[in-house]
Amino acid sequence: MGQDLGSAIEQAIAALDLPSKVKLLSGARMFSLSDEPAIGLQEIIMSDGPSGVRGPLVVGGRVACLLPNAALIAQSWDLDVMREVGQILADEAEDQETHVVLGPTVNLHRTPLGGRLFECFSEDPVLTGHLGAAYVQSLQKRGIAATPKHFLANEAETERTTVDSVVPEDVLRELYLLPFQIMVEDARPWAIMASYNKINGTTATEHDELLNKILKEEWGFDGLVMSDWLATKTAVESANGGLDLVMPGPDTPWNRSLVDSVQKGDVSEDTIDDHLRRLLRLASRVGAFAGGGTWTKNLPRPDSPERREQLRRLAARSMAVLVNRDNTLPLRKDSTESVVVIGRHAIDTVAQGGGSAIVRPPHVVSAATGITRALGEDRVTIVDGVRTRTQWLAANPELLRDPETGTRGARARTFDKEGKLLVTRHLEIPELEVSGESWASGAASIELSAELAIDQPARMMIGTRGAGNWDVSAPGYRESIRTPFHDGPGGGFFRPKSHAVPLDVAPGARITATTEAENENRLIGLVAEPALKNSAAAIRDAVAAAADADVAVIVVGYTQEQETEGQDKSTLALPGDQDALVAAVAAVAKRTVVVLNAATPVLMPWIADVDAVLFAGLPGQEAGDAIAAALTGDVEPAGRLVTTFPARDGQGPAWSVTPGNGKLSYSEGTGVGYRGWSTSTEQPLFWFGHGLGYTEWDYKAAEITSMERETVKSVRVTLGNAGNRAGTETVQVYRFPDDPSIPPRLIGWAQLHLEPGEQASIDVSCDPRAQRLWNSTVHRWDDIVGGRIVIARGLGDVRLELAPTGREAMTAGTSKE
């Protein structure tokens, strides 16, 4: 910060009285901060950002790029990919004139049951930290603030607003603080978001030890700490504890009582000034203070050819080939073999998770569409699968038309208590946000209506989505229902419940649904979609089609009911009868390829019976084209897993997400993910770091090229492409301490691309921060001494080993199928 800017900030602070200062330290609205013309401070706009820059509305807002989910992008293990993601988000933020993006989410994949893992990077703190740092640097290079979250120990959703995460000091330091430390030291984020939960008895927004002593003093963080939305419950404790900004506003504990607390002497005005100083520093960095900035115009649209190709490539490149027997993949585009594409997820491909990160994309390409486009209609047959959702989504706008205008979409009308019409609007999508940010806020009742845009009579599910009292009507049908809210914050936004009934309807049939006002924010919408066959019939049709085809591609996965903010999973089993579908198809198909449309580990009881498995994540708006590119090898799916996959429920070092008496004990210590699995007598289904790609790799030799005392700084690995296709390899370096009670850890990785038959050496930089242990007795770091250096493709496929004092490979591993 320059001297002139520093002086301007101090002058601005001095120019404001106490009430004016405090007002600026709470949000003005849900996603904005107040301006203050007297000191040249402009309004600051924020937006959720893990999967795209959504804007202020959860639904019904502007169209935005829907990126692949964060865990899928992380499977690239590629810092350049993360930088490219940062540039896309910066473009989107500039186009929406948004100053602050609320991401990345860098909590760890402690247990695969975590509902929000899809928007977090990995189970490893070093991989997470470096990927996050690249994201932050790229975004902030464009003048858009990044906000790493959620600080701290917020690895699950169950009771997330009240749970006390009980985490030993060494575990906090070595695992959960480390990603944030790497980002603060390497990328200097301009903001960080504090979580809802308690850590060892103290709420995150009031945690003096974490916020003041470690983050701000020890690490030198000069940015702003904001609360998660509605997380702040106190004034004195949070203001003194290191929180700088309360979100959202304007009604907050600080606005209600902080001025009085300062006047009583419970909070120093110097503390208020420090919070304001950090806010003004953020404002200056994003161009909202002391001169301001300008927004770049004419940026690529979300549906532009340039952006579509970019998102397709990023998603496909990050997918991971888990199984590929007899080189079943890639599928040849020049072949005449017939392909049947099976599954509800093939038609209703899930592109994103649920919760605050949802984005309104310009489109979502289904797997069925993408594969058909890649291989040709003459080769591909599409067969629906079993039902995978228990709740209905809002209708596809293509199935509805506005009864007043006849255009695609629906009609919303709001009324006052006397039934007088207030506002009538066309809805491009048949779903509406009812909140303080919405035009429908304050209405006594809201009516949604639409006519069915179908070509012929059909049996369809008709109903409503969203909490509240509803009166619903369609030809021959009328019903009054109450749909409940979910418990906890955002109970009307996250995982909205629905109600629908099967009806025989004709083209042009009108659906009308009216709901009364509620005290909570919520999403509401119309449900209208074709009724599905029962599982037995769906499986029977799939088996018949698979028996006649040369290749069966089955697309299965989770939905937003499993991968969502606000709720954890209870099992890793695929929802519905998808396992039965895969098993039945595999029993008759000549070759079976399973595409997993899921972001987190899935149980695979059928894995021995299928020929290939592609882990495709939640691929974003270009989902189907990206899946097709990966299946055909147009883009090599060079991803490596970022989470260890158990073979059955209950396996692994950490499993339960359910607190006991309000406490969630991190009793596995530092043995999270592959670290804990490495000492287990059981083997996981797939290791962290696993991924086959489409070629073979021959590791020749390795040597340590740089050390500082006991810390390995660099390892050189020589390897060759032993396959018949070009490929990208991720060389992973782990350190195993001599003490078997101390888990191994990833200390570095690097990537190289080689043509068939090529050989090269690559230098792997190793992070010293991963090669130390926290001494909780004297509260300091001690370097790891001795042990082994392991070069691997995940710990299930070790290739070479070194002693930290050695210079040549001790043993060479062999490739595994």
N, C-alpha and C positions, 0 to 999 in steps of 0.2 A: 504494500500500500504506500503510495507516494506521500511526501510530506504535505502537499497541497490538499490531497484528499483527506488525509488524517486530520488536518486542521479544520477542513469543512465539516467533518463528522463531529469533532469536538464543539465547534461553533453551533452546530444544529442541536446538539444535546443541551448546550447551555441556553439556547433560545426557548426551550420548551419548559412549561411548568409540569409539576408531577402528574396531574391527571392526563395531560396530553401525552406524556411519555408512556404511561401505563396503557392508554388506549391503543397505542401502536403495537403493543406486545401481545395483543389478541387478534385473531382473524376478524376481518370486517364481515365476511360472509363465509360460505362453506369452503370456497377455494380461492379466497383473495384476502389481501391485507390492505389496510387503510392507507390512503394518501395523506399527505400533510403539506399543502401548498406553501405554508409559511417557511418551511425549510427546504423546499424543492424536492420533496419525496413524492414519487408517483405511486399509483396503485400497483401492487405486485400480484400477478396471477399464477396460480399453481394448477397442476394436473397430475393425476395418477399416471404412472409411466412404465411399469414393468413390461407390458406387451404392446404398448403404443400410447400416444398422447391423446387421452380420451376427451379432455375438456371438462367443463363443470358439471355436465349431466351424466349420470350413470347410464341411462338409455335415452334414445331420442335426440341426442345431440348430433354434432356434425360427423360426417364420414371421416374416418382416420385410418391410417395404415395399421393393420393387425399383423404384428410380427410373430414369428414362432415363439413359443413359450421360453422363458429364461433357461430352464433346465435343458431344453433341447439345444438352444444356442450354445450353452456351456459345454455340451458334448463335442463341440468342435475343438475344445481345448486350445483355441486359436485367439491370441490377443488381437490380431488384425480383424478377425470377425467381430470381436467386441467393439473395436473402434468403428467399424462400419455400422454396427447397430447404433452406436452413439451418434453418428452423423445422421442416420435416418431419423432418430428421435429429435435431434436438433432441428432438422428440416421441418418436422411436424410441429415442434414447439414454436418455431419462428412463424410458421404459416398461421398458427392459432394465436400468435402474440402472447405466448405463455413464457413466464420467466423461470419457473421452477418445476422440474420434473421430479415426482415423488418415487424415486427408484435410484439404484437397483435394490432389490430385496436380497440380503446376503446372510440370512439365517441359514443354519446348516441342516442337512438332511439327517437329523439325529435318528429318527425312526421312520421307516417307509409308510407308516400310517398317517403322517402329517398331511392334512388336507391342502395346505398351501405350498407344498414343496414344488409344485409346478412353476412357481414364480421365483424360486430360489435356485442358486447355481449348483451346489453339490454338497456332498458329505465331508469334503476336505477343506480345511481352513485356508491352506496356501493356494490351492486352485481357485477357490472362491475369492480370496483377496486379490489375486493378480487379475482375474477376469473382471472383477468389480473396479479395480483401479483403471484398467483400460477403458471401460465404459465411462467412468467419471471424467477421465482426462479428455476423451473425445467430445463428450457433451459440453463440458465447461470451456473447451477451446473455442466454442462457438458463442460463448457468453450466456449459456443456459445452465442454471444451477442443477447439480445432481443432489439427491438426498438418500444416501445409503440408509437402509432400515432393516429390521427394527431392533434398536439398541436397548435391551439385550436379552439373550436366553429366551427367545420367543419362537421355539421350534415346533409348536403344536397349537391347535385352535381350541381344544377343549378347555372351557372355563378361562379363556385367554385374558379376559379383562380383570380377573381376580386371582388367578393362580399364582402361587409362590414357587418359582423355579429355584430349587435348592441345589446349588452348584458349588463344589469345592473350589477354593481359590486357584489351585494349580490348573484345574479344568477350565475355569473361566479364562485364565491367561493363555493357555496353550491351544485352546480350541475356539471358544466363542468370541473372545475379544480379538483374536489374531486377524480375522478378515478385515475388521474395522481398522485395526492398527496398520495393516499393510496399505489400505486405501488412504488413511490419513497421512502416512509417511510418504507414500509414493505418488499420490494424486491430489491431495489437499482438497477434499470435497468442501463445498461452500455451505452445506447444511447436512444435518443428520437427524433422523427421526427416532425419538424415544418410544419404547413399546408400552403396552398396557400393563403387563404383568409385574409382579414383584420379583426381585432377585435377592435371595437370602433374607427375606423379611421386609425389604424396602422397595416401594414402588419405583419403577424405572424413571418416572418423571420427577422423582424427589431424591434420586440416588446420588448424594454428594460424592461418595467414593468413586463411582463410575463416571459421572458427568464432570465434576469439578477436578477431582484429584488425578484420575487416569486420563480421561479424554482431553481436557483442556490444559491441565498443568503438565502432566508427564509427557503426553504426546505433542503438546503444543498446538492443538486444534484451535484455529482462529475463526471458525465458522459459527453457524447458528444451530442450536439444538431446539427442534420443535417437537411438540407432542404428537402422538398419534391422535386421530380424530376422537374427541370426547374422552381422552385418557386422563386428563388433568382433573383431580378431585379437590385439590387444596390450593391455597394461595401462598402462605408463608413457607410451607415445606418445599414446594416446587420451585418457588423463586429463589430460595436460599440453596436448593439442591442442585442448581445448575441448568434448569430449563430456561430457555430464552424466549420462547414463543408458544402460546396456547392456541390450538386449533380444534374446531373451527370457531368462528365468532358470529355475532358480537357478544352473545351472553356467555361469559366464562367466569370461573372463580376469580380470576385476576381482575376483570372489569368490575366485579361485584364488591371486592373487598381489599384489593392490594393497596390502593391509595391509603386506606385507613390503617393497614398493617404497617406501612412505611411511617406514617405519622405517629403511630404508637411506638415505633422503634423496633418492631419485630423483624423488619427487613430494612437494610441500609439503602439509602438512595444511591449510593455508589454501586450497589448490586443492580439496581434498576438501570443505571447508566451503562453498566457493562452489557446487560441484555440489549439495550437500545443500540449501543455501539456495534454489536454483532449484527443486529438487524440492518443498520445503515450500511455496514460493510457488505452484507449480502446484496442490498439494494444497489450499491455502487457497482458491484461486480456484474449484475444482470442488466445494468443500464437504466435503473429506475431512480437514481439519485445523482446529484451534482453533475448535471449536464445531460444525463440520459443517453439512450442509444437509439438505433434504428433497426427496423426489421427487414430481413431479406425478402424480396418478392419473387414471384414467378418460379417457385420451387416445384419439383415433381409432384403431381397429384397421386393420391393413393392407388388409383387404378391406371396410372400411366404405364405404357409398355416398359419403360426403364425401371420403374419401381417394382412392377410385377416380376420381371425377370430377376431382379436383385433378391426379392423375398423368396422366390422359388429356389434360387441357388443356395441362399443361406440355410434354408430349411433342409434341403436334400443333402447338402454337404455335412450337416450335423447329425443326420440319422445314423444309427448303428446297426450293423449286420451282426446278429447274435449267433445265428446258426446258418450254415450254408453247405449242406451235404452234397457231395458230387457236383459242386459248382452249379447248383440249381439256378442261382442268381449270378449275373444279371440275366433278365429275360431278353431274348434277341428280338429286336424290332424288325429284322429282315426275315424272320421265321414265318411259316404259315400255321404254326401250332395254334390250336384254339385255347382260349383262356376264359374261364368263368370267374367273375368277381362277385364274391358273396359277402353279405353281412349288412346289418343296419348301419354300421359305421362306414360302409362303402358308400351309402346313399346319404346318410346324415353324418358326415365326417365332422368330428369335434375339433374345432380350430383353436379354442382357447378355454381356459379354466373359468371358474365362477368367482364372483366377489367384486371388490372395488377396482380390479384391474381390467374389467371387461371393456372392450372397444367395439364401436359400431363400424365394421369394415365395409368396403364398397361391394364385396361379394365374398363367398367362401366356395372355392372349387372343391367339389366332392372327389373322393378317391375314384368312384365309378367314372366320373367325367374325365378326370385326368388320365386314368389308365386307358380308357377308350380312345381318347384323343391321341395318346402316344402309340398305341398298337393298332388302332383302326377298328371301325365298327364291324367289319367283316370277320374279325378274329375274336371279338369280346362279347360275352353275354353277361348281363347283370341280373343277379338274384338277391332279393331282400333276405334279411336274416331275422333273428329273434329280437323281441323288444328288449331294449337296454335301459330305458328310463322308467322311473316310477312317477315322475312329475312331467307335465306337459310344458313345452316351450310355447312362447307366443308364435302365432301362425306365420308362415312364410308369406311375405307381402304379395308374392306372385299369385297366391290363392285367393286374395281378397281384392275388392274394389270399394272405393268410397261411395256410399249410396247417394251422395249429393252431386259429386262431380264425375263419377264413373272412372276415375283414375285409380291406378294401383295403390293399395293401402287401406286406410280406414278413416273414420270420422270420430272426433272427440268433441263433446259439448259439455260445458260446465253450467251449473245452476246455483242460485242462491237458495236460502231457506224457504222462500215463498214459491220456489219453482220457476223463477224468472231466469231466462237464458242470459248467461253472462258472456261466454265466449264460445265460438264454434271454430274448430280447426281441422284441417286435413292432417292425417298422420301418415308419413311415408312408411313407417313400420307400425304394426298394430300393438304397440306397447308404449306406455307413458310413465314418466317419472313424476311422482307427486311429492314434492319437497319444497323447501323454501326457495330453491333455485328454479322451480318450474312455473310456467305460466298458469298451470292449473291449481296452484297453491291458493288456499282460502275458500275454495268452492264448497258448498254444502253437499253437492253430489256431482258425480261425473258419469256421463253416458258414453260408452264406446259402441260403435255400430259399423257393420260392413256387410257387403253382399259377396256370396261365394262366386269366384271366377273360375268355375270348372266347366268342362265341355259336356259332361253327361252326368246323369244321376250317380251318386256314389254313397258308400257308407263311410262316414267320417266321425272323428271325435270332435265334439263341439263343446266349448265351455270357456272358462276364464282362468287367468293366471294372476296371482297376487292376493295378498291378505285383504280381508274386509268382508262386509256384508254385501251380497250380490243378488240382484234380480236378473235372471238370464232368460232370454226367449229366442226361439227359432221356430219355423213352421212345425206345428204339432208338438211343441215342447215349451214348457215354462217351469222355472224352478227358482226358489229363493234359498240361498245357502250362506253359510259363514265359513270363510277360509281363514285359519288362524295364522298369526305371526310366528316366526321362529323366536326362540328366547335369545336375549343378549343384544348388544348394539348391532344395528343394521339388520334387525330381524325381518324388516320388510323389503330389504334390498338383496340380501344374500340368499340364494336357493329359494326363491319365492315358491310357495306351494300353489297347487293348481287343482281344478276340478273340471272334469269333462265326461261326457256321456256319448256312447255311440248312437248316431242318428242316420237315417236314410234321408239324404238331402238332394235337392235338384239344383241345377245351375241358377244362379241369381238369388238363391235363398238368403234371407236377411237374418243376421245375428245381431241382437241388441243386448248389452249388458250394462247395468247401472249399479254404481257403488256409492255408499255414503261416505262422508268425510271421516277420517281417522286421525288420531293424535300423533301417530308415528309416520315418518317418511316411508314410502313404499313404491314398488313398481306394480303396475297393473297392465293387463293386456288381454287380448282375445286368443283363444285356442281354436284352431281349425286345421286338422290334418287327417290324411287317410287312415282309417282303422287298420291295424296290422293283423295278420294271421296269428293264430295261437302257435306256441313253440313247436308242437308236434308237426303241424302242417308246414311251417317254415323250414324245419329241418328236413322233412321229407322232400320238399321241392329242391333244397340245396343239394341233397345227396343225389337226386336224379340228374341234376345239371352237372355236378362234379364228375359223375361216372362217365359222362359223354365227352368231357373236355380233356385236353392234354395237360393243362395246368389249372389248378384251383388256387385262386388268391383269396384268402379269407381276411377281411378287415374287422378286427374286434378291438374293444378297449373300454376305457372308463368314460363317464360323462361328467358334467359339472356337478352332479350329485356326489361324486367321490372326490373330485379335484376342485376344491373351492375354498375360499376364505370362509371362516366361521364354523367349520365342521371338519373333524378328522374322519378317517376311514376306520372301519372295524375289522376289515379283512382285505387281503390283496387279491381275493378271487374276483374274476370278471363278473360284472352284474348280469342278472338274468340267466338264461340258458346258453350263454356263449361258449362255455367249455364243452357242453354236449354237442353244439353245432360243429366246433372244430374237430372233435373226436369222430363224429359221424362222417364228415367230409373226408378226413384223412384216411378213414378206413376204406374208401372206395376210389379216391382220386389217384391218378398215376403219379402226380407230383403235387405237393401241397406247400404253398407259401403263406405264412401268417404275417400280416402287417398289424403291429400293435399300435393303435391310435390312443396312446396313453402317455402321460408325462413321467410316471413314477412306477416302481416295480410292480409286476403282475405275476401271479402264480400261473404256471404252465403245466398242468397235469398231463397234457397231450404231447409234450415236447419231443419225446422219443419217436413219435409217429409222424412228425412233419419233416419236410425237407429243408425248409429255410424259415428264418424269423427275422423280420426287419422291425426294429424299434423306432417308430416314426414320430413319437412325441405328439404335441399339439401344434401342428405345423403352420398355423396362421392362415391368412386369407388365400394363399396359393396352395393350400394343403394338397389337393389331389394332383396337381401338376408336379409338386415337389416329390410326392410319393412315387409317381410314375417315373420321374427323372432318376430317383434312387433305384427303383426296381430294374430299370433298363440300363443303368450305368451311364446315362447321359451326364449325370453328376455322380462322382463316386461318393457313396455314403461312408465317409471316413470317420464318423463319430466314434468316440470312446465313452463308455458309461461313466456317469458322474455319481452313481449310487450303486451300492452292492445289492443284488437281487437275492432274497432268500428263496429257498425251494418250497417252503410251506409257512403258513401262518405261525407266528410265535418264535420263529428263528431269529437269531442275530443278537448282538450285544445290547441293543436297546429296542424295546418293542412298545410297551404300553404308553399311551398318551393320557391316561385317566388319572387325575390327581387323587391323592388320599388325604382327606381332611384339609383340602385346599392346597396341598403341597405336591409338587411333582419333583421327585428326587432323580437327579442325573447320576444314578448309582453306578453306571458303567464307567464312570470316570473319563479318562482320555481315550478309552477303547471304543470309539464310535466308528461305525461302518467297517471298512476293510481293516482298520487298526484292531478292532475287537475280533473280527472274523479270523485274523491271522493266528490267534492263539486258541481257536475253537477246535474241537474234535470233529465238528461238522463242516462240510463244504457248502458254500453258497451255490445257488444256481448259476449266477454270473458275478464275477468280481468287478468292483470299481476299476475302471480303466480298460475293461474288455471291449473289443470291437474288431471284427475281422477285416472289414473293407473287402476289396475284390482282388487282392493279390497276396503273395506270401513274402515273408521277410526273413532274411538270414543275418543274424547278428554275429559279426566276426570277432570283434575285440573291443575292449574298453580300457581307459586309463584315467586316473585322477590327474588333472592338469594344473589344479591350483588348490592350495589349502592355506588356511590361516589358523595357526595353532591346531586345534582339533576339529575345526570346521571345514568341511569340503565346500569349495567355492565353484569348482567347475569339473565336469567329467566329459571326456571325449569318447564317443561311441562310433564304431565303424560298422556299417551294415549294408546289405544289398537287397535289391528287389529281385526275389527268386521266382516271381510269377510271370504270367504272360500279359499282364495289363499294367499300365502306369498306376501309381498309387501314392497316397500320402500316409506316412507313418508318424505316430506319436510315441517318441522314445521317453519312457518314464523312469525316473531315478528315485529309489526309496532308500532310507537309512534304517537299519535294524540295530538298535542298541544292544550291547552285550547282555544287559539285564533283561531276562525274558518277561519280567513284569512290566516293562516299559514298551508300549506298542511301537511298531514301525511307523514311519511317516513318509509321505511324498515330500521330497525336498527340491525337485525340479523336473522339468520336462522340456522337450523341444520337438519340432516337427520338420520333416523334409519330404520333398516330392521327388520320386525317381521313376524313370522309365524302366521297362523290363530289362533285366540284365545289368543295370547300372549299380554302382557301389559308391558310397561316399562316407565321409566322417562328419559328425556334427557335434558341436560343443553345447553341452547342457549346463546352463547357469543354475546353481543350487542356492537356495535362499537360506542364509544363516539363521533367520528367525524360526525356521522349522527344525533347527538342530540344537535346541536348547531346552532345558527343563526348568520349570518355575519351582523355586525352593520356598515353600510356604512358611517355613520356620523363620527365615531371615528376610523373606520378601524380596528375592532377587533372582536373576537368571543365572543358571549354571550351564556351561556347554556340555553337550553329549561327548563322551570320550569313548573311542574305540568302536567296536561293532562291525557291521557289514554294510557295504553299498550294493544294492541290488538293482539291476537294469531289467525291466520287465514290460510286458504288454498287459498290465494288470497282474496282481500277485498270483493268479492262477496260471500264469504263463511266464515264468522267470527265465530269462535268457542268459544273463551274465552276472557274476558276483565279483566284488572287489573288497579288499580290506582297506580302511581309510588311510593306512600308511603304505599301501602297496601301489605299484604302478602298472601292473598287468592283470588281465582277467584270470581269476582263479578257476572258474568253471564256466562252461558254456551250456546253455539250455537248448532245448529242441522245441520246434514249433508244435503246437497242439491244435487239433481240430476243434 
